[in-house]
């Protein structure tokens, strides 16, 4: 007998779907049901596309309506200092529908790739574009599509989406059976650096923990994250005041926080999400005194690798920052592209002009970085 036909429909929030059914589709830690529920409880406006076969959820294209100004959103990144002028002239790219997991740099759908065919993606985009028109959105954005996602890229381009290079992120395959074996695999210079980090952390009496019960520490997480974000960007973090409390309420064993403590003082943190055999690190934060020191480097790569080896994970998504340090420690670069379609005449014209400009600018920045990495580290 032939398989039942696929049926697609809009899902108005992760809370409407069972955690078990959702998490069964997670290909990454950032796909966890608890992560979506937290973001949506804190104001994220969902319009996910659920793909069903015979009433069973088999794939999901996560998406959100972005109405507010965000200093890191597409409009601000593409227009730069002219973003307010563009909005006044009617060339705003907001509001938009953004495809991807919340509070992340991932636009990956959930579910097996053999389900997410060109036909399914086209039907999903039909639903999202209709949703965008109803919501008054001016653009649909896939901000961080993996360059290897050929079916997504070709489907979107055939529908009139403009593509531009977005950024590179660091990922590391966990190919070692122990932290000691990983250490021995590095060059002498990197081994010396890693051993210095380990010795310094020990000598300073710093304790590294991976907290799964977030309730006792939610206020400290919030305070450190906001202070670190402001110091790093010059902007206040656009994060709901109860985000960490909501995350703690989920009691998800697959969501932990990597913490560095000196006594009761929290010096560094990063949220760590497990799913699909991978570990995603996001929302990292550091105190001023440790932001560029040995503790920061230790928590950046070595300690996550140690934890991933213990948990039997195969891949760590280390994120887009500090690529040189991560590549020194064995990571590789993973290219991301943006796919954008303007829905109003002005937004469409703006996207048509800005996409190639953003592509040239971002590629030039990437070449400068990769050139430095190649020269100093012989990394690709």
C-alpha positions as CSV (number, residue, x, y, z in Angstrom):
1,X,0.0,0.0,0.0
2,X,1.2,3.5,-0.8
3,X,2.0,5.8,2.1
4,X,-0.7,8.3,3.2
5,X,-0.3,11.7,1.5
6,X,1.4,14.6,3.3
7,X,-0.6,17.3,4.8
8,X,0.8,20.8,5.8
9,X,-0.7,23.3,8.1
10,X,0.3,26.3,10.3
11,X,1.1,25.5,13.9
12,X,0.5,28.4,16.3
13,X,3.1,27.4,18.8
14,X,5.2,24.5,20.1
15,X,2.9,24.2,23.2
16,X,0.2,22.8,20.9
17,X,2.4,19.7,20.0
18,X,3.6,17.0,22.3
19,X,7.2,17.3,23.4
20,X,8.0,13.7,22.5
21,X,6.6,14.0,18.9
22,X,8.5,17.3,18.4
23,X,11.8,16.1,19.9
24,X,11.8,13.0,17.8
25,X,12.4,15.3,14.8
26,X,15.2,17.3,16.3
27,X,18.3,17.2,14.2
28,X,20.1,19.7,16.5
29,X,20.1,20.7,20.1
30,X,18.6,24.1,19.1
31,X,15.5,22.2,17.9
32,X,14.4,21.1,21.3
33,X,10.7,21.6,22.1
34,X,11.5,23.2,25.5
35,X,13.6,25.9,23.7
36,X,10.7,26.8,21.4
37,X,8.2,26.8,24.3
38,X,10.4,29.1,26.3
39,X,10.9,31.6,23.5
40,X,7.2,31.6,22.7
41,X,6.3,32.1,26.4
42,X,8.6,35.2,26.3
43,X,6.8,36.9,23.4
44,X,8.0,35.1,20.2
45,X,5.2,35.0,17.7
46,X,5.1,31.6,16.0
47,X,3.8,30.5,12.7
48,X,5.4,27.1,12.2
49,X,4.5,24.8,9.3
50,X,3.8,21.3,10.4
51,X,4.1,18.4,7.9
52,X,1.9,15.5,8.7
53,X,1.5,12.0,7.3
54,X,-1.6,10.2,8.4
55,X,-2.0,12.6,11.4
56,X,1.6,12.0,12.6
57,X,4.0,15.0,12.6
58,X,6.9,14.0,10.3
59,X,8.6,17.4,9.7
60,X,8.4,21.0,10.8
61,X,9.6,24.3,9.3
62,X,9.9,26.7,12.3
63,X,9.1,30.4,11.6
64,X,8.3,33.5,13.6
65,X,6.7,36.9,12.8
66,X,9.3,39.6,13.7
67,X,7.5,42.9,14.3
68,X,9.9,44.8,16.6
69,X,13.2,46.5,15.8
70,X,16.1,44.2,16.6
71,X,19.6,45.6,16.3
72,X,20.8,42.2,14.8
73,X,17.9,41.7,12.4
74,X,18.1,41.8,8.6
75,X,16.9,45.4,8.2
76,X,19.5,46.8,10.6
77,X,22.3,44.6,9.2
78,X,21.6,45.4,5.6
79,X,20.9,49.1,6.0
80,X,23.4,49.9,8.7
81,X,23.3,53.5,9.8
82,X,20.6,54.3,7.2
83,X,18.1,51.9,8.8
84,X,15.9,54.6,10.2
85,X,15.9,56.7,7.0
86,X,15.0,53.6,5.0
87,X,12.0,52.9,7.3
88,X,10.8,56.5,7.0
89,X,11.0,56.3,3.2
90,X,8.9,53.1,3.2
91,X,11.7,50.7,2.3
92,X,11.7,48.9,5.6
93,X,12.2,45.1,5.6
94,X,10.1,44.9,8.8
95,X,7.9,43.3,9.9
96,X,9.1,40.0,8.5
97,X,8.6,36.3,8.8
98,X,11.8,34.7,9.8
99,X,12.4,31.0,9.3
100,X,14.5,29.3,11.9
101,X,14.8,28.4,15.6
102,X,14.3,31.2,18.1
103,X,17.3,33.0,19.7
104,X,19.7,31.2,17.3
105,X,21.7,31.3,14.1
106,X,19.9,28.2,12.7
107,X,17.4,28.1,9.8
108,X,17.3,24.3,9.6
109,X,13.9,22.6,9.4
110,X,13.2,19.7,11.7
111,X,12.7,16.2,10.3
112,X,14.3,13.9,7.7
113,X,15.6,15.4,4.5
114,X,13.8,12.8,2.4
115,X,10.5,14.3,3.7
116,X,11.5,17.9,3.0
117,X,11.4,17.6,-0.7
118,X,11.0,20.4,-3.2
119,X,7.3,19.8,-3.4
120,X,6.9,20.0,0.4
121,X,9.1,23.1,0.7
122,X,7.1,24.9,-2.0
123,X,3.8,24.1,-0.2
124,X,5.4,25.3,3.1
125,X,6.4,28.5,1.5
126,X,3.0,29.0,0.0
127,X,1.6,28.8,3.5
128,X,4.2,31.1,5.0
129,X,3.8,33.7,2.2
130,X,0.0,33.7,2.7
131,X,0.6,34.1,6.4
132,X,3.0,37.0,5.7
133,X,0.4,38.8,3.6
134,X,-2.2,38.4,6.4
135,X,0.2,39.7,9.0
136,X,1.3,42.7,6.9
137,X,4.9,41.4,6.7
138,X,7.2,42.9,4.1
139,X,9.7,40.2,3.8
140,X,10.3,36.5,4.3
141,X,13.8,35.7,5.5
142,X,15.8,32.5,5.9
143,X,18.7,34.2,7.6
144,X,21.1,31.3,8.1
145,X,20.6,28.5,5.6
146,X,23.4,25.9,5.5
147,X,25.3,26.2,2.2
148,X,24.9,22.4,1.8
149,X,21.1,22.6,1.9
150,X,20.8,22.4,-1.9
151,X,17.1,21.6,-2.1
152,X,16.2,24.6,0.1
153,X,18.4,27.0,-1.8
154,X,17.2,25.9,-5.2
155,X,13.5,25.9,-4.2
156,X,13.8,29.4,-2.7
157,X,15.7,30.8,-5.7
158,X,13.1,29.4,-8.1
159,X,10.5,31.3,-6.2
160,X,12.3,34.7,-6.4
161,X,14.3,34.6,-3.2
162,X,17.6,36.5,-3.3
163,X,20.6,34.8,-1.9
164,X,23.6,36.3,-0.2
165,X,26.5,35.0,1.8
166,X,25.7,35.4,5.5
167,X,28.6,34.2,7.7
168,X,30.7,31.2,8.6
169,X,30.2,29.2,11.8
170,X,32.5,26.8,13.6
171,X,31.6,23.2,14.1
172,X,33.8,20.4,15.4
173,X,33.4,16.7,14.9
174,X,33.9,14.7,18.1
175,X,36.3,12.0,16.9
176,X,38.2,11.3,20.2
177,X,37.5,8.8,22.9
178,X,38.8,10.9,25.7
179,X,39.8,14.5,26.4
180,X,43.4,13.3,26.8
181,X,43.3,11.8,23.3
182,X,41.9,15.1,21.9
183,X,44.7,17.0,23.7
184,X,47.4,14.7,22.2
185,X,46.0,15.2,18.7
186,X,46.8,19.0,18.7
187,X,50.0,20.6,17.6
188,X,52.7,21.3,20.2
189,X,51.8,24.9,20.4
190,X,48.1,24.2,20.9
191,X,48.8,21.5,23.4
192,X,50.9,24.0,25.4
193,X,48.0,26.6,25.2
194,X,45.5,24.0,26.4
195,X,47.6,22.8,29.2
196,X,48.2,26.4,30.4
197,X,44.4,26.9,30.4
198,X,43.9,23.8,32.4
199,X,46.6,24.7,34.9
200,X,45.3,28.3,35.3
201,X,41.7,27.2,35.9
202,X,42.9,24.7,38.5
203,X,45.3,27.2,40.2
204,X,42.6,29.9,40.4
205,X,40.2,27.6,42.2
206,X,37.7,27.9,39.4
207,X,35.0,25.2,39.2
208,X,33.4,24.3,35.9
209,X,29.9,22.8,36.1
210,X,27.1,21.8,33.7
211,X,23.9,22.8,35.4
212,X,20.7,20.9,34.5
213,X,18.5,22.4,37.2
214,X,18.5,26.1,36.2
215,X,16.1,27.3,38.9
216,X,18.7,28.2,41.6
217,X,20.8,30.2,39.2
218,X,18.3,31.9,36.8
219,X,18.8,35.4,38.2
220,X,22.6,35.1,38.0
221,X,22.3,33.8,34.4
222,X,20.1,36.8,33.5
223,X,22.4,39.4,35.1
224,X,25.6,38.0,33.6
225,X,24.1,37.6,30.1
226,X,22.7,41.2,30.0
227,X,26.0,42.7,31.3
228,X,28.1,40.7,28.9
229,X,25.8,41.6,25.9
230,X,25.9,45.3,26.7
231,X,29.7,45.3,27.0
232,X,30.1,43.4,23.8
233,X,27.6,45.2,21.5
234,X,26.9,48.5,23.2
235,X,23.1,47.6,23.1
236,X,20.8,46.3,25.8
237,X,19.9,42.7,25.2
238,X,16.5,42.3,23.6
239,X,15.5,39.5,25.9
240,X,12.4,39.0,28.0
241,X,13.1,39.6,31.7
242,X,11.8,36.1,32.6
243,X,13.6,34.2,29.9
244,X,15.9,32.1,32.1
245,X,13.1,31.5,34.6
246,X,10.8,30.2,31.8
247,X,13.7,28.0,30.5
248,X,14.1,26.6,34.0
249,X,10.4,25.7,34.2
250,X,10.8,23.3,31.2
251,X,12.9,20.8,33.3
252,X,14.5,19.5,30.1
253,X,17.4,17.2,30.7
254,X,18.7,18.1,27.2
255,X,19.2,21.8,28.1
256,X,22.0,22.6,30.4
257,X,24.2,25.7,31.2
258,X,27.9,25.4,31.2
259,X,29.1,27.5,34.2
260,X,32.5,28.7,35.5
261,X,32.4,29.6,39.2
262,X,34.8,31.1,41.6
263,X,33.2,30.6,44.9
264,X,29.6,31.7,44.4
265,X,30.5,34.2,41.7
266,X,29.5,33.2,38.1
267,X,32.3,34.2,35.8
268,X,31.2,32.6,32.5
269,X,28.2,30.8,31.1
270,X,26.8,29.3,27.9
271,X,23.6,27.5,27.2
272,X,24.1,24.0,25.9
273,X,21.4,22.1,24.0
274,X,21.6,18.4,23.0
275,X,19.7,16.8,20.2
276,X,20.2,14.5,17.2
277,X,23.7,13.5,18.5
278,X,24.8,17.2,18.5
279,X,25.6,19.9,21.0
280,X,24.6,23.5,20.3
281,X,26.3,26.2,22.3
282,X,24.5,29.6,22.4
283,X,23.9,32.7,24.5
284,X,27.4,32.7,26.0
285,X,28.4,35.4,28.4
286,X,31.5,36.4,30.3
287,X,32.4,38.8,33.1
288,X,34.7,41.7,32.1
289,X,37.7,40.2,33.8
290,X,37.5,36.9,32.0
291,X,36.2,37.9,28.6
292,X,39.5,37.5,26.8
293,X,41.5,35.4,29.2
294,X,42.4,31.7,29.7
295,X,39.1,30.8,31.3
296,X,37.2,32.0,28.3
297,X,39.4,30.0,25.9
298,X,39.0,26.9,28.1
299,X,35.2,27.2,28.1
300,X,35.1,28.0,24.4
301,X,36.1,24.6,23.1
302,X,38.0,22.2,25.4
303,X,35.4,21.9,28.1
304,X,32.5,21.4,25.6
305,X,34.6,18.7,23.9
306,X,35.2,17.0,27.1
307,X,31.4,17.0,27.9
308,X,30.5,15.9,24.4
309,X,32.9,12.9,24.6
310,X,31.4,11.9,27.9
311,X,27.9,12.1,26.5
312,X,28.7,10.2,23.3
313,X,27.9,13.1,21.0
314,X,29.3,13.4,17.5
315,X,29.2,17.1,16.6
316,X,29.4,20.4,18.4
317,X,28.0,23.7,16.9
318,X,30.4,26.2,18.4
319,X,28.8,29.3,16.8
320,X,30.0,32.2,14.7
321,X,32.3,34.0,17.1
322,X,36.0,33.7,17.7
323,X,36.6,31.5,14.7
324,X,40.4,31.7,14.8
325,X,40.5,30.3,18.4
326,X,38.1,27.5,17.5
327,X,39.9,26.5,14.3
328,X,43.2,26.3,16.3
329,X,41.5,23.8,18.5
330,X,40.3,21.6,15.6
331,X,37.0,23.1,14.4
332,X,36.1,23.6,10.7
333,X,34.0,26.3,9.0
334,X,30.4,25.9,8.0
335,X,29.1,28.4,5.5
336,X,25.6,30.0,5.9
337,X,23.6,32.0,3.3
338,X,20.6,34.2,3.6
339,X,17.5,33.8,1.4
340,X,15.2,36.8,1.3
341,X,12.1,37.7,-0.6
342,X,10.4,41.1,-0.5
343,X,6.6,41.0,-0.5
344,X,5.7,44.6,-1.0
345,X,6.9,46.6,-4.1
346,X,9.3,48.7,-2.0
347,X,10.6,45.8,0.0
348,X,11.1,43.8,-3.1
349,X,13.0,46.6,-4.8
350,X,15.1,47.1,-1.6
351,X,16.0,43.4,-1.4
352,X,16.9,43.3,-5.1
353,X,19.4,46.1,-4.5
354,X,20.7,45.2,-1.1
355,X,21.2,41.5,-1.5
356,X,24.1,41.6,-3.9
357,X,25.7,44.5,-1.8
358,X,25.4,42.4,1.3
359,X,26.8,39.4,-0.5
360,X,29.9,41.3,-1.6
361,X,30.5,42.9,1.8
362,X,30.1,39.7,3.8
363,X,32.2,37.7,1.4
364,X,35.0,40.3,1.6
365,X,34.9,40.2,5.4
366,X,35.0,36.4,5.3
367,X,38.0,36.4,2.9
368,X,39.9,38.7,5.2
369,X,39.2,36.4,8.1
370,X,39.9,33.2,6.3
371,X,43.1,34.7,4.9
372,X,44.3,35.4,8.4
373,X,43.4,31.9,9.5
374,X,45.1,30.3,6.5
375,X,48.3,32.3,7.0
376,X,48.5,31.7,10.8
377,X,47.0,28.3,11.2
378,X,47.0,26.6,7.8
379,X,43.3,26.0,8.3
380,X,40.9,26.0,5.3
